[in-house]
Every structure is written in C-alpha cells, then in structure tokens.
Amino acid sequence: MAEQKENVQEKELTQQELSEQILIRRDKLAQLQAEGKNPFEIVKFDVTHHGDEIKDGFDALEGKDVAIAGRLMSKRIMGKASFCNIQDRNGTIQSYVSRNDIGDEEYAAFKKFDIGDIIGIKGFVFRTKTGETSVHAKEVTLLSKSLQVLPEKFHGLKDQELRYRQRYMDLIVNPEVRDTFIKRSKIISEIRRFLDGKGFLEVETPVLQTIPGGASARPFITHHNTLDIDMYCRIALELPLKRLIVGGFERVYEIGRVFRNEGISVRHNPEFTLMELYQAYTDYNGMMDITEEMFRTVAQSVLGSTKVQYGGHDLDLGQPFARKTMVSLVKEFTGVDFDLVKDTEEAKALAKERHVDFEDRHVKGDILLLFFEEFVEKNLIQPTFVIDYPVEVSPLTKRKLENPEYTDRFELFIVGREYANAYSELNDPIDQRGRFEYQEMLREAGDDEANMIDEDFLTALEYGMPPTGGLGVGIDRFVMLLTEAVSIRDVILFPTMKPLDK
C-alpha cells in the first residue's frame, strides 16, 4: 500500500474546511463515548521517560521498556505498521506502531487518532534502520481528544495577535517559543541563586496598597468592599522593602508583578515582573557593582557565555560596563553643557531651540532628562551606567554632597533601553517629606504619575534607616535581552490584550 501521510495540514484550510474537521473530531469523540471508551474518563498515565531522556540515554535504555506521553504531531500510516511523532515537554520522539504488536482493534483505533490528540505509548527503545531513536509500541492509549485543528506545520501560526491570545497553541506549534519561556524560568532562578548567595533574603510585600509609591507611574485603582476604601495595585516594590531595612533586615529582595496603568508597546505591558533589592551600608556604587556582576553571572549560567547578540549588535556583558554622568552624555551628543545652564528659563530656551517638547511645570532638571531621552538613549548600545540624575526626577534618592542639584542615581542602558534603576536611598525623613510635598504639588497640577505622600513611610524613616543602596531590574526586558526577543509580549506568557468583543 502506498505510504499515507497525515501531518499537520500541508495547506492552509478554509474556515469551512476547519469547521468540517472540527465536526468530524466531535463525531469521533461521540463514537468513542458510545463504545465506552471515553478518553476524558482516563485519570492518569504513568510516564517513565521523556523523549530527550531516551535519546540522550539510548545506550543504557536500548531494548528496555519505557512509557511516554504527549501530543500526536504527525503519523505515517503504512498498511499494517505506522510511525508517529509524539511531542512532550522537552521535544519530540518517534514511535513505531504495528498491528501485530498492539492488535487489530487497537491499531484500527490508532489510525483514527487526530493530529493534536494526547496519547500514551508503552514499549521498548530501539533504533530504526535509518538510525533514529524510537519507541516500539506495545500499547497505545488515547488520553485526551483534541477537538480543534492545529495550524498547519509549513506556514505555522502566523497571526501574531492570535499567538499572544492563544499562547497554549503558540507553545504547541512553535518550539522556539517554548524555549524562550524555559530560558525565562532559568534566568529568574539564576537571579535568585545569585542573590541568595550574596546573603539576600527573599520576601513578599503587598500587591494591594493604600498609597502607590516607589515610582512615577499611573496606578490601577480598585475598591475593597469590606473596608470601603479605594486601593491601588502596586507600581513598585520599593517602599515596603525599605521599611524592612528600617526593621533590621540588612539585605532583602523581591521578584514580583507590578502594575502601571499606562500604554502598551514593544517595551511596555501594564503588568510586568520587577526585581528590587535593598542593601544596608552601601551606596549606588555598590549597586553598580552588584548589577554588573549579576548580569554577567546570569548570562554565563543561562547562555554559557557573556556574549550576547541583540538587534544586530554584538554585546559582551563580560567587559566592564561604562560609567558616565547624564550631563557629560548630553554634552557629548548635543554640545549642550547643563552645568553651564544657569536656570530653568535658560533650559527652556535651549529646549525650544532644539525642538524638545516640554511642559510649563518642567524645571531645569526635567529638561536635562528630556534632552537625554531625545538625543542620548538610542546611542547607548554597549552596557552603560548613566549616573547622577537631577534631583527633580529622583524623589527617593540622596543628593550628591558636592552638587545637590544631582543625586546618587544610575540607570543601566543597553542597546538604547533601560534595564536597571538604582540609587543611594534617601534616608533623611525631613528631606524626604519635602520631596513628597513637591511631588504632591505636581500631582495637584495634573501630573497623575507623581508620588503621593506616604506618612507611614516617613514615620519609618524617622525611626532611622541606615545608609542603603537600592536596585530595580525589569525582568521582562532582561529576558528579552538574553533571548533576542523583539517585543515584551514575546517573553510574557499571557500579555495584556483587548477582549475580542471590544
């Protein structure tokens, strides 16, 4: 008999053809149920090995019995015998299924299985004449019936939005997507291992807060019915963690979701994963050291190298990261030296001259940051610590003793994107109150991203917080860097999407 191939469809199916195939699958399920063979009544199947374990351990497993399970991704019917490919969590493995081994009735049932069905196979390990490691089936069990049709294999799942909406299907048909999220998990594990090895304590702080603080961002608002108060989804992890430093924990960190009611782009998702750490008795120089070491260590552990390619650029996280002030970088790329700019009026005149948009409320420090964002960021390809931010845009940061207009703050930029934000933490409660009051004034003037006054945090500072360094790293962007992902949605399993009915 001529070889019959039944792979994931070779051509794109019309909607009518899809509907017909779905009906056929439902009819097959109904028939199975009528025969007392409902696959959804099976409660377990004891898996002994996965495909990669069998391939890697062939010498020890040859001729021995194994039990595998996974999704049927292809089958080739050749009369009394067939080959099929099973996809499990780690990849695919081939199985040889013969009527002589499993019996006429079971083989007839196997031939009716559809691509996408979940099956279990018990058999022994062998190699085919072509040298492919396979499982010679003794038993084949239908464990779950797939009632939907997978996208065809040649064209793949092309609709980007559908991939994000139906990540489960994306993971089935695009192995590289699964690899990205496996790597994401390893990156987070390595960050934890690195920080635990440095003596940091992992903690959990509230997601729902009465005052959102620690960042300049628009929060999501909800309502607690029992307390009859509005609450906010946290926009940062900072203030609760610094309370713990006050309480005597000298090194703490948290990895968790934060929420910002802002735009969606290739770099932004309304909920994202943030890592923040705080270490007593150090400053932002100590934070630069730990950031550089962590990026280098995690890359080496996960990728096996500190060399990374991203956006067509060759990066080496093993080399020392550059450290440059914001003022010097703006001068380098624009010729404007903000150290020589006398006041806000002169800064605004320069902004108009260079066509940099600003708001009436902006002062000299804000305009310096606008110049940096407009002219400098995109040029910072190799890892660069941008240090000494203006005090107006750093409400939680210590001022520089030698120049109080600036603060002990840095952000890490790679390929034109920010990956980390850190500073010597402000621990002067009087100065902190003044900064909060300035933020409150901005808020009343219409800036809904400005900080609110957190009286309890001010009280905590009044009890005394030691000199402290703090660091925040956007986990999603770090994963993008190490996986060469173009969009943040490519590294978040379930990115925020507008419902289809909207």
N, C-alpha and C positions, 0 to 999 in steps of 0.2 A: 504494500500500500504506500502511496506517495506520502512523504512527511507532511503532516498538518501542523502549521504554526499558529499558536494563539498567544501572542504577546500583547502588551498594552497597545491599543489600536494603532495601526500603521498610518492611518489618515485621520484628519480631523472630522469628527462626527457632527452632523447637523443636529439641531435641537430635537427634531422629530426622531432621528435615529437614537439619540440619547434616551428619549422618553420610552421608545420601544424596548431598548435594552434594559432599562430600569424595570419595566413591566415584566420582562422575561425573568429577571432575577427574583422578583417578588413571587412569580408563579413557581419558580424552583423552590423557594422557601416554603410556600404553601404545600407543595407536594411532599417535601421532607417532613413537614409537621404532620401531614395526613398519614404518613408512613410511620409515625412515632420516632422520627429521627431529627427532632428539632435541635439545631446546633446551639441555640441560645439556652438550652437546659443543661449544657455541659458546664460544670463549675470549676474544673481545674485540669491541668495537664502538666505533668512533672517534667520540666525541661532540665536536661543534664548538661548540655553544652550549647554555645553559640557558634555561629559559622566561623568566625575568625579564630576561635579556640581550636576548632577542628583542623583548620588549615595550618595554623601555626604548630599544632601538636600532632601532625599526621603520623610521624614515626612511632609515637607512643600509642596512638589510637587506631592505627590500621587494623582492620578486622574486628574491632571491638564495637559493642552496641552503644548507641547514643540515642538521645531523644531531643529533637529540635522543634521549634515552633516559630511561626512568623507569618508574614503576608505573602501570598502567592503572587509573584510579579510576572512570571511567564511560564508557559508549558508548551512542550512539543510532543504531540501525540503521534506515535509511530506504530500503529496497529496494536500489538499485544504488550508494548512497552512504551514508556514515555520518560522524558526528562522535564524537570520543573526547577524553577529558581525560587528560593524562599528568602525573604528579607526579614532579618531580625534587628535588634537594636544596634548591632555592630557592623552590619553589611549584609551580603547575600551569600548563599551556598547552594550548590546544585544537589538535586536528589534524583535518583533513578527509581522509577516506579514500574513494576512489571505485574501483569495479570497473574503470572504463575506464582508470584510471591505473596500477593495480598488477596487473591481470589477473584472470581468473575464479578460478583456483586459489588465488591468494594472498588474494583477497577472501573466498572461502569459508572459508579458514583463519582469517582475521581475525575473521569473525563468530563463530567458536567460541572465541575468546580469552575468558578469565575475568577478572572484576574481581580485581585483585591481581597479575596476570601482569606480568612485566618485559618491556617491548618497546622496540625501537629504530625510529625513523622517520627516513627521509631524504626531503627535499622542499624546497619553496621557501616563502618567507614571504609572506603576503598578509593582507588583512583581509576578513572576511565582510560581507554586506550589512548586518548589524546592528552592524558596526564592531569586531568582536572580532578581535584579532591572533591568527593561527593559522598552522599549517604545513600546506601542501597536500602530502599524502604521494605520493611516487613509489615508495618501497619501505617495507615494514613487516616487521620481523623479531621473532620470539618469542625472547627472550634467556634467559628463565627462567620455568618454570611454577610458579605458586602452587598448592599442594595444600591450603591451608587457606582458610577463608572469612573475609573481613574482617568486623568488626562493621558492622551497618547504619548508614547515614550519619545518619539522623534522630536516633536515640537515642544514637548514639556509643558509646564504650567507657565504660560507666557504673561497672563494678566497680573501685573504687579499688585494691583489693589486686591485682587482675589487671593493672591498669595498671603497677604497680610491678614485678610479677613478669615481665611480658612487655613490657618497655619498648619493644622493637622494634615491637610492634603499636601501642602508645600513640603512638609517633612517626609512624607511618604515618597514623593516623586523626585525630590531634589536632594540627593545625598550630601551635597556641599553645604546645604542649609543646616542639616543635622550636625555636620562637622563644626560649623560656626558656633552652635549653641553648646556643644560638648566643650569646645575651647573656652567659651564664656564661663562655664562652670569651673573649669580648671583655673582660669585667671582669678576668679573670686576665691577659690580655695587657696591658691598660692599667696594672694594678698593676706588672707587670714593667717596662713602659716608664717609668713614673713613678720607680721605684726606680733603674733603670739610669741615668736622667737625673740622679739625685742622687749618682751615684758609688758605688752599692752593687754588690757582687759577688755574683752568684747562685752558690750552692754546693749540694752534695748531701752528706748525712750518713747514717749507718747507720739502717736501719729495725729491724734486729735488734740488740739491746743486751744486755749482761750485767747492767746495772743500769738500770732505767727511772727517769728523773728529769726535772725541769723542770716538774712539775705534781703536784697531789694527785689521783690517779686510780688505779683498779684496772686493772692491766695484763693483757694476754693472755700466757700462758706457752706456750712451745714448747720443743722439745729438739733440740739439734744432735748428730746421731749420731756424727760423726767425732770431735768434741771431747768428746763425752759430758758436755755441760753443758746446764743449762736456760738459755734465753734469753727475752727479752721483746720483744714488738713495742712500738716507741717510743710513749710517751704524750705527748711534746712534742718540740720541736726544740732546746730551749734550751741544754743543757749542751755538746753538741758545737760549737754555733755560738760560745759564749763561749770555748771552747778556741781557736777560730780568732782571736778578738780577742786572746787572750794571745799567739798566734803572730805577730801583727803585721798581720793583715787588719783595717783600721780600720772598714770598713763591709761587712757581709755580710747576706745574707738567703737564706731557703729557702722554697719553696712545696711542700708535700708532705703525704701521707697520714699521719695518726697514729691510734692505736687505743686505745680505752678500753673495758674490759670492764664496761660499765655499762648502764643502762636505755635503752630506745628510746622516743622521744616525738616530738612535732611539732618539737622543738628539738634532739633528740639522735639520732645514729646512731653505732653502735660504731666505725665508721671514718669519718673526716671529713678535710677539707682545711684545713690550717693554714698561715698565713704568719707567720714570725717574722723579725725583723730586729734587728741589734745595731750600734750606732754608738759608737765610742770618742769620748771627750772631750765627751760631752753627758750630760744627765740626763733625768728624766721630764718636765720642762717641754719639752725639745726633742722628746721623743716625742709629747707632746700636739700640738705644732705640726705635726709630720710626719703624724700621724694625721688631723688635721683637714684638712690640705691634700690628703692622698691621697684621703680620702672625697669631698671636693669635686671634685677633678680627675677621678676615675674616673666619678662620676655625670655630670658635664658631658660627658665624652668618650663615654660609652655611651648616655646618655639624651638628650643635648643640652640638659640643664637640671639645675640643682641642686635643683629642687623635686621632691619625691617624695611620693606618697600611699601610706600603709600602714595597714591596719586602720582605715580611716575617718579617719585623722589626716593633716593637711597638714603636711609637713615641708619645711624648707628647709636643705639642707646648705651653702648659700652664706652663711648667717648665722654669726656667731661662736658656737662651742659654749660652753655654760655650764661653769664650773669650780667645784665645791662639795665641801667635805670630807664624809666619811661621817658624822662626828659632828654637823655642822650639819644635814645632811639628816635624820638620825634625830630630832634635836631638833625640826626643822620639822614632821615628820609624826606625832610621838608626844608631844612635850613633854618627853622624857627627854634630859637633857644628860649624856652619858657622861663628859665632862670633870670632872663633879662626882661621878661614881660612884667611891667610894674603892677598892673591891677586888672580887674575884670573888664573894665572899659576897653583897655588896650587888647585884651584877649578876644573880646567880641569883634573888635575891628579886624583883627587878623583872621578870625573865622569867616567874616563876610568877604574878605579879600580872597580867601582860599575856597570859598563856596562850601563851607562846612555849616550844615544846619544846626541851629541851637535854639533853646527856649529862653524866654525872658528870665526865668528863675535861675538859669545856669550862671555859675561864677567861674573864676579863672581855672580852678581845679577841674571842674566839669568839662571845660573846653579843652584843656590838655588831654583828657581822656578821649574826647571826641576826635581830636587830631590823631591820637594813637590808633583809634579804631578805624579811621578813614584811610590813613596813609601807611601805617606800620604793620598791623596784624598780618595781613596777607603775605608779607615778605618774610615772616619768621618761619622758615622751613625747618632748619635743624633745631633740636631742643634748646629752648632759650628761656631762662628765668627773667621775666620783666619785673624789676624791683622798684620800690619806693613810689607808691601810688599817692596821689593827692588826698589830703585828709577829707575833703568834701565827699568823696566816693568810697570812703573806708570808715564807716561809723563805729566799727568794733575793734579798731586797730590802734596800737600805740603810735604816737607821733615820734618822729626822729628827733633826738635830742639836739642835733646840730642844725636842724632845719624843720621847725614844727609845721610848715605848710605841707609836709610829706609824712608818710607813715612807713613803718617796717612791714611792708606787704609785698608779696610777689604773686604773679600768676605764671604758670608754665605754658608756653606756646610751642606747638609742633605743627608743621605744615599749615600754618595760619590759623590754628584752632587752639582754644584754651583747654587745657587738660587738668589743671590744678590751681587752687587758690589758697593762699596761706598767709599768716601774719603772726607777728608778736602780738599776743592778745592784750587788748586794753583791760587793765585791772584796776584803774583809778575810778571809783564809783562817781566822783564829782565830775570828772571829765566825761564819763560815760553818760551821765544824766544830761549834760549839755549837748552831747552828740544826739541823744534820743530826742531832745527838745527841738533841735534843728531839723531832724527827720520828721517830727510831728508837724512842724511848720510847713515843710514841703508837702506833707500829706494833706493838710488843710488847704494848701494852694492848688490841689488837684492831682498830686502825684500819688496814685493808689499803689505804687510799688515801694513807697518809703516805709521805713520801720515804724512800728508803734512803740510807745513807752512801756517797758516791761518792769513794773515796780518790784516784783518778786526777784527778778534777776539783779536789779540794783541793790536790793537788800542782801542778796547773796554776796555780791561784791563788797558790800560794807563789812561783812564778816572777814574778808581778806582772801584774795586769790593770789597764789604765788605767781612770779613771772612764768608765763606759759606760751608755748608755741602751738598753733593750730593749723590743720591742713584739711582741705576738702578736695576730693578727686571724683570726677564724673566717671563712674564705672562704665557706662554705656559707650562713651567716647573712647575710653581706654581700650575696650573690646574692639571697637571699630578700627582703631589703630593697628592692633595686633592681628586682626582678621582681614584687613584691607576692605572693610565694608564701606560702601558709598553713603548709605543712609542709616540714621539711627534706628529706623524701623527694621533694618536687616539684623540687628542684634538684640531687639526686644521681641520676645516670643509673641506677645499679643499687644501690638501698638494701638494707641487710641485711634478709633475710626468713627466717622459719622455713620449712624444706622442707615441701612439701605432705604428704609421708608421715609427718610428725611431728604 
